[in-house]
Amino acid sequence: MRDQEFEPFRVLIVEDEALLAMELELLLEDAGHKVVGWATSSAEARDLADTLDVDLAFVDVHLTDGPTGVGVAEYIGRRKRSTIVFMTANPKRIPEHFAGAVGVIAKPYTANGLNAALRYLDEGVRRPPPVSALPVGFILSPDFEAAWKTAPS
């Protein structure tokens, strides 16, 4: 049974690996969230961000047109009031300022880890600061870490 305050995120997936995107979509929908779009390149991501109402965007760093995910995150952050989370196997490719993203979930991730990150994001975005401990495998950006003063593990 879900908390009565549960409000699903409207999610944009920016990922060029079809199997990873489909798995992420399934996990998000199983958690009660709605995937509103899926992009494989920076151009597709920008077009979708311009036309869709998005609460949360999961963005890979490397897309079909190269390592353009950081630019996509910056674009979405400037144009929308969307929360950005990087999902990448190469967290070191994310700039120090995190391009405005809340944080990064390192690949490979687990369903439990993703669900914990979604709960944490719900708390942090909708009822800040989060009361849960920072989930394993989720790295907060320095700005959000300072603002949210994460709960101890």
N, C-alpha and C positions, 0 to 999 in steps of 0.2 A: 504494500500500500504506500503510495507516495504522499509526502507532506502536502497539505492543502495549498501551501504557498508555491508549490512547484509550478514554474512557468518554463516551458520548453524554449531552448535557444533556437533561433533560425540560423542555420549554419551554412557557410560557403566553404567548400573543400577546394583547395588549390594544390593539386598533386598530379604529376604526370605519369605515375605508375598506376595503371588501371586496377590491378589487383589490390594494391594498398588503398586506393580511393574507395573501392567497393567494400572492402573490409571495414574501413573507417565509417563509411555511410551506414553499414549494417549495425556497427557498435553504437553509433550515435542514435539511430532510430530505436534500437533495443533499449537505450537509456531514456527514451521518451522525447528526444529532440527531433527537429525537422530539418533535413538537408534541403536547402532551397536551390543549390547550384553546385556545379563541379567544373573546374577549369583546369586545363593542362598547360597553358602558356600564360605569359604576362598579359598579352592582348585580351585573351578570353577572360581572365580574372578581372581586368579593369572594366571590360564591358559588363560583366555580371555585377560587379560592385556598383556600377552606375545605374543599373536597372532593378536590382533586387533590394529588398529590405533585409539586412543581415545584422544579427546580433554578434556573431562570433565567426571568425574566419581562421581555419587551420591552413597554414601556408608552408609548403615545402620550400627550401632554399633553391634547389635545382629543378628547373622546369624544362619543358621541351625546347624552349628557346634559350636555354643556358641558365646560369646562376642568377636568375632575375627575381627570385622570391623576395629578396630584401626590398627591391623597388616596389613590388606589388604591395607588401606590407605598408610601406610608407604612403603609397597612393591611397589605399583603403583607409588608413588612419587619417589622412588629410581630408578625404571626401565624405567619410561616413563617421558615425559615432559607433563604430564596431570595435569589438575587442579582437585583437590579433594574437594568435599563438602560433609560433613556428613549430613544425614537426619535421625533424631532420635527423639523419644519421651523422651529420657534421655540424654540431653546435658551435664549433670554433669558427665557422664561416659567418656567424651572426656578428654584426658590429657591436662594439661596446655599448652603444646607446640602444641596442635592440630594435632600432628602426620604429620605435613607438610600440612594439609588441609587449604584451604582459610578460611573456616568458617563452620557454621552449620545452617541448616534450621530445626527449631523445628517442629515436628509433633504434632498435625495435622496442615497442611499447606493448603492454598487456591490456586486456580488457579491464581488469581490475584497476590498473594504473590510470587508464583513460577515464574510467568512471570516478575515481578519486579526484582527478584533475578537474572534471566537470563539476563536481560538488564544490570544490575549492573555488573555482571560477564563479560559480553561481553566488557563493557567499561574498567573494571579493568584489564582483561587479555589481551585484544587485543589493547587497546588504553589507557594505564594507565596514570594517575590515573583516577578512575571513576569520572564523573561529577555529576551523580545523587546522591540523598540522599540515605543513607543506607536503604534498604527496611525493613519494619516492619517484625519481625520474622526471620530475617537473622542476625546471630551473627558472626562478623569477628574474625579471630584469632588475637591475639595480634601482631604478626609479620606483617600481612597484614594491620591491622588497622594503625600501625605506618607507613608502607610504602605508603599506599594509602591516608593517612590523609583525612578520609571520609568527604564528603560534609555535611554541616549542614542540619538538617531536616527542 
